[in-house]
Amino acid sequence: MRHLLPALLLCLAALGSGPLQAQPVPQQVSSEVDAILQAGSTEQARDRAAYGTLRNGEVLATKERQLAARMSRELSGVVAREAVLDQRRGQAAAAYIASRAPSFGPAAYAAAAQYQAAAQPALPGNWYAQASAPAYASPPIQPTSYVAGPAAGRPGQWYENPYMARYGFQTASTAAPAAALQPMQQPLFTASAAGTGPVSTAPDVWDPLEPMNRAFFAFNEVLDTFLLRPIAWLYSFTPDVVKGGVRSAFANLKSPAVLMNHTLQGSFGDAATTVGRFAVNSTIGVLGLWDAANDLFDWKGKPADFGQTLHSYGIGEGPFLMLPLLGPANTRDAIGGGVDAFADPLMYILNDNANIALTAGKTLARREELLVPLDELRAGSLDYYASLRSSSQQQRRAFLRGDAPASPEQRKANDDLFNEVK
């Protein structure tokens, strides 16, 4: 017995010096973690449904980055709160989070380890006071009361953990890293995000003239806010049959330039269809107000412009441009738009006042079509300029690839979807 006691004491010391074993995660913690993940999955599915239909990858990526960062802060806060009470409880909460959503595991473990590593130094008197155990609620009650003590002798960055960041204590260098966007590309819960696969984003737009472009963008925004959008909003109350006739007439007036570009691209079948459509719509269709060629003969028009022609010859798009009065474009399309304007016979037939009135009418009709998309894009953007730049160039690239534009029925479905998300 005399020799057995020292050995027993050594074993107990060895056990006491070993690593802490994680405890089973409490039901309240698992329920809280599941609620955070479920809410994030639902929000992710809604964002993908709303912004994926507009092919606006930049806005969607920004939304998912914000969602991932917010979820990482909330989950890391749960872990840090448990670690304040007991290191093993913090490890158990981190392990549960890693098993449910692996993308948030590193931040959760970092939050648990941060408290364990920082709790070792002796704390100066009156620096903090332990409060009662938290009541599990939503949001959770703060488990520790931090009392401001003397600045000298504070343990370095002891209080700066993700949990306390929610109560005003935050330092960027020590905050737990947010979960990366890439793991969020897979739904957190398959059932709630069914049918919403990854949405690819277009390559970054080359914008070496961004300071100048932003200045022109600011000018366009003032003009749009106080002139174009109010007039377009009033015009939107016009009956749909009238607006459809106006759009059809303007499309018919583009036929000479479309014919030229189909010919330059070697699309002679499309060129012949353009000639036939122009002849039928200008006569039977009453100057294009009725698309008789489509309704009577199923001759569907195919748009074409000189920017598309340059693209077909292998010419790159060049730097992004925000043109005064004209809006977003790129160097190739800006040149193409100028060529199309000079190829329009009406430019030489009509006088200056008539040409100005015709251009104003085209601008008004186009702005009315973009009322809802641009308002939604502005509302969902942290940087409206960057979102508009990305969205416009993605749509242009889709057109050059030959993707079919959205039909009026599809546009109405998108509008209804936005209203439902709201």
N, C-alpha and C positions, 0 to 999 in steps of 0.2 A: 504494500500500500504506500510505503514511504517513497518507493521509486516510481510508483504509478502516478502520483499527484503532479510532479513536474511535467511528465509527458502529457497529461491531460490539459494542464495549463498551456503548454506549447500548442496543442491542437486548437484550443479555443482562441488563442492569439492568432494563429494562422487563419482560422475561419473569419475572425473579426477583421483581419487586414485584407481579405479578399474583396473582389468587386461586388458592388451591390447588385442583388438580383431584382429584376423588374417584377413588380406586383401585377396581378391581373387588373386590367383596366376597369374602373368602376362603370356601372351601367349609365350613370349620369354623363360621364365623359364620352362614352361611345355614342350615346344618343346625340350629344352636342356636336361631335365630329360628323356623324352621319347627316345631321341637319345642315351643317355648313356645306358639305359636299353635294348634297341633293339640291340645295338652293343654287350653288354654282353651276351644276350641270343643267338645271332648268334655264338659267340665264344664258349660258353658252348656247344652248339649242335655239333659243329665241333670237339671239344675235346672228347666228348662222342662217336661220331662216329669213331674217329681215335683210341683212346686208349681202348674203350670198347671192340672192336673186338679182341684185344690182351689179354683180361682179365688182364690187368695191373691196378689194382685198386689203387695202391699207387701213380703211376704217375698221374692218373686221379684226385685223391683227391688233390694232390699237385697243379695241374693246376687249380682246382676249388677254392682252398684256395687263390691262387694268384689272380684269377679273382675277387672273392668276396671282397678281400682287396682293390684291385684297384678301383672297382666300388664304394665301400664305401667311399674311399677318394674323388673321383670325385663328388659324390652326396653330401657329407658333405661339400665339397668346394663350391658348388652352394648355399647351405643353409647359410653358413657363409658369403659369399659375399652379399647375400640379407640382412642378419642381420646387416652387417656393415652399410648398407644404412638406414634400418628401421627394428626395432625388429618385427613388425607385418608382414613384408614381409618375414623375415626369418622363422617365424612360419608358414606362408602360404606355403612356399616352402617345409618345413619339412612335413606338413600335406599331401601335394600332393605326395611326395615321399612315405610316409607310405601307402597311398591309392593305389599306383601303384605297389609297391614292399614292403610288410610289413616287410621282413627280414632286410631291410635297414632303417626302421623307427626309431629304438632306436638311431642309430648313427646320423641320421639327426636331431632329436630333441636335442640330446646332443650338436651338433654343434651350433644350434640356442641358446640354453640355456647358452652355454659357453660364447658367446659374451655378452649376457644380464647380466650375473653375473659378468663378468670381466670389463664391461665398467663403473661401478659405481665409482671406486676410481678416485680421481683427478689426472690427468696425469701431470708429470713434463713438463715444457716448452721445446719446440723443440723436444719432444719425437716422435711425429708423426704429419703429416700434411694431412688433408683430401684432396683427389684429386677429380676430376670431376666424375660424375656418369659414370658407366661402359657402354661401347658399347657392346651389346650382340653379341658375335662372338664366334667362335670355334678356339682355346681356348678362354675363356672369358678374357677381359682386367682387369688387377688388379685395383680395385676401390680405394685403399688407398695406399699412399706412406709412408713407415715407414722410418724415419730418425734416425740413431743411436744417442742416447742422452747419458747423463752421466749415468754411471752404478748405482750410488747411487740414491735411491729413485724410481727406476723403479717399477711399480706395478707388483706384483708377477705373472709371467707367463701370462701377459696380451695379448701379441701378439701371443702366441703359440696356434693357432687354426688350424683346418684342412685346411682351405683355404690358410692360409699363409704357411703351410707346403709345398705347391707346389712351393713356391718361396724361399725356404731355411730356413724358420723358423719352427723348428720341435723339439718337446720334446716327448719322448716315453710315459712319465707318463701322459701327458695331451692330447695326440692325441686321436681323437674320435675312439672308438673301431670299428674294422672291423666287417662286418656282419659275423655271424657264417656260417660254411659250410653247416650245416644241412638244413637250409631253401633253399639253392641253389639246393637241390636235386629235387625240383619241377621246371620245366621250368618257366622262367619269362614271356615268351610269348608263349602260347600253339601252335600258328600257326607256329612259326619259329623253335620250338624245338619238333615238332611232331614226335612221334615214338622213342624218346630218353628217356626212363624211367630211374629210379635210377639204378646206377651200384653198386653192392655190392662189398665190399672189403674183402679180406681174413683176417683171424686173423693175428696179428703181428707174425713175425718169431722170435723165441727164439735165440738170438745171444749173449751168455755170453762171447764168445771168440772174440768179435769184433776187439779189437786191433790187435791180431794175424791175424785174417782173412783179415783185411785191408792191412796188410803188404804183405800177400800172393797175395791179389788182385792187389796191386801195381806191384808186380813181374810179374803176369800174364798179366797185361796191357802192360808192356814193351815188353814182348815176343809177345803178340798179335799185337801190333802196328808195330813192326819192322820185324816180321817174318810171323806169321800165317795169318793175314789179307791180306797183299800184295799177298801172294801166293794164298790164297782163291779167291781174286779178279781176278787174272789172270785165275784161274781155272773156274771162273764163265762164261768166254767167250767160254767155251767148249760147243758144241751142247747139247741141252737138252736130246736127246736120249742117248748120252754117259753118261751124269751125272745120268740119271735114271737107266741105266744099272749098273753103279758102285754102286749106293745105293741098288739096288736089290741084287747084289752079296754079299755085306756086310751083308745085312739082312739075306740072306740064310746061311751065315757062322755062324750066331748066333743060328741056329736051335737047336743044341744040348743043349745049356744052356736054351733056351726057352722051349724045351721039358722037361727038368728036373724041371723047375719051375711050368709048368702046372701040372705035375704029383704031385709035393709036395703040390700044392694048391687044388688037387682033381678035377681039370678040365680035365677029361679024354677025353672028346670029343675034346677039343682044342688040347690036346696032340696027339690024332690020326690025326687031321688035320695037325698038324706040321710035323708029320712023312711023311704023304702023300705029302705035299708041298715040303719037302726037297728032297724026291725021284724024283718027277717030275721036279723040277727046276734044280736039279743037273745033270739031264740027258737031257731031252728035252730042258730045259731052258739054256743049255750050262753053267754049273757051277753057275747058278743063275743070269746070265746077263739078262735073259728074265724071267719074272714072268709068266711062262706057266701055273702053277697051277691055278692062278687067271683068266687068259685070256681064258683058255680052259675048266676048270672045275668049275670055280667060287668058288675056295677054297681060302677064304680070310684069311690071316695070322692075328694072334692076338699076339702082343708082350707081353712078360712077363720077369721079372727079379727077382733076389733074394730079392731085397728091397721090391718089391710087395709081395713076399711070406711072408716076415717077417711082413708086414702090415696085411696080411690076418690072421696071427696068433695073432694079437692084439698088436704088438710091436710098440711103439711110434717112431716118427721120430728123437727125440733127438735134441741136439743143432745144429745150422747151422754151416757148415764148408765151407770155401773157400779153396779148395785143390790146391796145386801148380801143374801147367800144366793141371789139370783136370777140374778146375772151380768149380762152386757152387754145393753144395750137402748138405746133413745132415748126421748125424752119422749113421742112419739106412741104408741109400742108399750107403754111403761110404763102409760099411761092405758088403752090398749086391753086390756092384761092384767088390770087391775083390773076393768074392765067385764065381761070374759069370766068372771072368777071369781064375780062377783055374779050372772051369768046362769046359773050352774050350779045346777040344782035340787037336786043332792046336798048342796050347802052348807047347805040348809035342812032336808033330810030326815035326814041323818046327824048324830050328835052330834059334839062337838069332837074326841074321841079318834079316832073313825073318820075324820074329815076330815084330821086330822094324819097318820094312817097311810096314807091314800090319797095325800096329797101326797108323803109320803116315798117311797112306791112309785113314783110318776111320776118323781120326781127320780132315784131309783136307776136306773130303766130308761133314762132319758135320758142319765145320766152314763156308763152302760156303752156306749151307742152312740158316745159321743165319746171313748172311751179312746184309741184309736189316733190319730185326727185331732189331739187336743189334745196328746198326747205328741210327735207329730212337729212340730207347730207350735211347741211350747216348745223342742225341740231345735234347730230351725232359725232361731230368732229371736234377734237381739241385744237387742231390747226386747220381751219377751213381752206386756206390756200393750198396746203399740202394735199388735203383730201380731194379738192377739185382738180388739182394737177394730176393726181394718180387716177381718179375716176375717168377723166376725159381721155387720157392717153390709153387706158385699158379698153375703153369702148372703141376708140379708134383702131387699136390693134385687132380687136375682135372683128371689126368691119373689114379690115384688110385681109384677115384670115378667111373671110367668107362666112362668118357666123351670121345667122339670120337675125335681123333686129326683132325686138319684142313687138308682138301684135298689140292692137288696142285692147283686146281681151286680156292679154298677159299683163299689160300695164295697169288695167283696172284691178286685176287680181293682186298685183303688188301693192297698190294703194290700199285695198281692203286688208292685206296682211299687216301693213304699217298701222292701220287703225286698230287692228286686233292687238298688236304688240303694245300699243299705247295703253 
